[in-house]
Amino acid sequence: MAVPSVAVQPRPSMLSRLAESRNTLGLGFMLPAAALLLVFLTYPLGLGVWLGFTDTRIGRPGIYIGVENYQYLWSDSVFWLSVFNTVLYTVSASILKFVLGLWLALILNEKLPFKSFFRAVVLLPWVVPTVLSAIAFWWIYDSQFSILSWALQQMGLIDHRINFLGDPTNARASVIAANVWRGIPFVAITLLAGLQTIPQSLYEAATLDGASRWQLFRHVTLPLLTPIIAITMTFSVLFTFTDFQLIYVLTRGGPVNATHLMATLSFQRGIAGGQLGEGAAIAVAMIPFLLAAILFSYFGLQRRRWQQGGGD
Amino acid sequence: MAAIREVERLDTDEGGMGYLQSLPRRVVTVYLPLLVFLIVLLFPFYWMTITAVKPNVEMTDYVNYNPFWVVHPTLEHIRYLLLETSYPGWLLNTVIISTAATFLSLAAAVLAAYAIERLRFSGARQVGLAVFLAYLVPPSILFIPLSVMVFNLGLYDTPFALILTYPTFLIPFCTWLLMGYFRSIPFELEECALIDGATRWQILTKIVLPLSVPGLISAGIFAFTLSWNEFIYALTFIQSSEKKTVPVGVLTELVRSDVYEWGALMAGALIGSLPVVVLYSFFVEHYVSSMTGAVKE
């Protein structure tokens, strides 16, 4: 008599089957991350685009004014100067970081005593908060008590103090140098990881075939390293392009806007100046450049890999 | 895990042809450049330390004292920093905010990474890609709309403004890193547990998480370091002096008009860097190997 109920019991209820289904469960597990990212990342991204079309100020909700902000920026020489500075900063710092980082990675890949110690120490500039190391650079670049000026004077290389941050050209070079200093470890350590995956037997085979050290580097190391170079440099370009902290500490965009990057200009107009709409428009204007930079460094380097893989 | 083992294995036979180089040649191509790199990369830290313990008299007198050394080291700057400024408060704020943001992000990232990597719900690949793209959105284009949001939500000038916004760059990174770790755990373990009647939640907490402790540690360290170093949100969303974080406090409160307290500034920079350096030096091997693992994805 009781048989039917026994037969029904092992069959899981609709609810428990639903709870065990991949999609429901996946949705539940994704919920916290998705909620945080949608609310605090996707929504502000859209809000930023919208703010760029309004005249919002701090403490006053704005109204839609179309592309007025962009028209104003188009005719604003400071904005174009900041675009130029950002491109100059990104291109020169990225190239220097790549060359020096690759060089350091090749050195660290040699047989060395205390190797893991060196590897750890080299990462320090990257671990320490940028603002705090930038403050150290600020003191190193001090107009009166710069240790660099003093050392160069003692060596007899210069006869008067260098005005590191007061002169437009010097200021640009100084902030780029500080950025390169901070970026080398990341590039070096990631490229080192890539170098360690290249089998030694390839070098041995190439050496037996009579390859020189340059040829080993050019035809074995570089082609095999290209995928990692592409990823590393994409990240490096991205972070350099959107840099804010270093400039904010060292020059605040000065002298006469010579080191203003788009991010610092956006902060100055949007937060310090209260023109949220205009600041947002500058930030939005970074997006196309950013996409172009990412696509260029990623696909540019990827294509070389095909070419080299295809028989050079 | 696989990445660590691979690196170790390759460590042993690298430089296999080093014997082909003579010693003088190695000095010029390896040791000398390495020395120059080390000096350049480490000099700012040396300069920070030496300035932090240098009396003001020596700091500005390059004629009678060699600036590269300190004759009468003093703790005056550090005492001033710790007792007469809000520095200890900033340290505490930074610790609280970084810890809270790290745990929040880790919890969300563990669930998300497990769902994407192992539950494989429909659309999991696309979600994984979206998470990666989220990592590429830089804070410098989000801070203005976020400041509007933070203000409207009544979070302005509270630690929650930072605890809730830091996960925007922490979750994508941690999720991506943990996905790599979860992938290295054999699927058979989970199948066994499923057959034994374990629920997905039990599998996650009793099998997957204990096996991915190294991954959790490195994701945690990364997240903590990134929150500790964050600047632009902390600068924009916090106004009261006593609620600031270390990087913002040191820069905005210790620099007063024309008088730069270089000693105190350097001491502040040094002490503010110590926690992340110590944390990282304990786990440096995790750090390096997981970074290489994350890049290989």
Interface residues (C-beta under 8 A of the other chain):
Chain A: E20 R22 N23 L25 G26 L27 F29 M30 L31 P32 A33 A34 L36 L37 F40 L41 Y43 P44 L45 L47 G48 L51 T56 L100 W103 L104 I107 L108 N109 E110 K111 L112 S116 F118 R119 A120 V121 V122 L123 L124 P125 V127 V128 P129 T130 V131 L132 S133 I135 A136 F137 W139 I140 D142 F145 I147 W150 W181 I184 P185 I189 T190 A193 G194 Q196 T197 Q200 Y203 E204 T207 I228 I231 T232 L238 F239 F241 T242 D243 F244 Q245 Y248 V249 A263 S266 F267 G270 I271 L276 G279 A280 A283 V284 M286 I287 L290 I294
Chain B: E6 V7 L10 D11 D13 E14 G15 G16 M17 G18 L20 R26 V30 P33 L34 F37 L38 V40 L41 L42 P44 F45 W47 M48 T51 M59 T60 Y62 P67 F68 L104 A107 A108 A109 L111 A112 Y114 A115 I116 L119 R120 F121 S122 A124 V127 V131 A134 L136 V137 P138 P139 S140 I141 L142 F143 I144 P145 L146 S147 V148 M149 L164 T165 P167 T168 I171 P172 T175 T199 R200 T225 W228 N229 F231 I232 L235 T236 V246 P247 V248 V250 L251 W262 L265 M266 G268 A269 L270 G272 S273 V276 V277 Y280 S281 V284 E285 Y287 V288 M291 T292 V295 K296
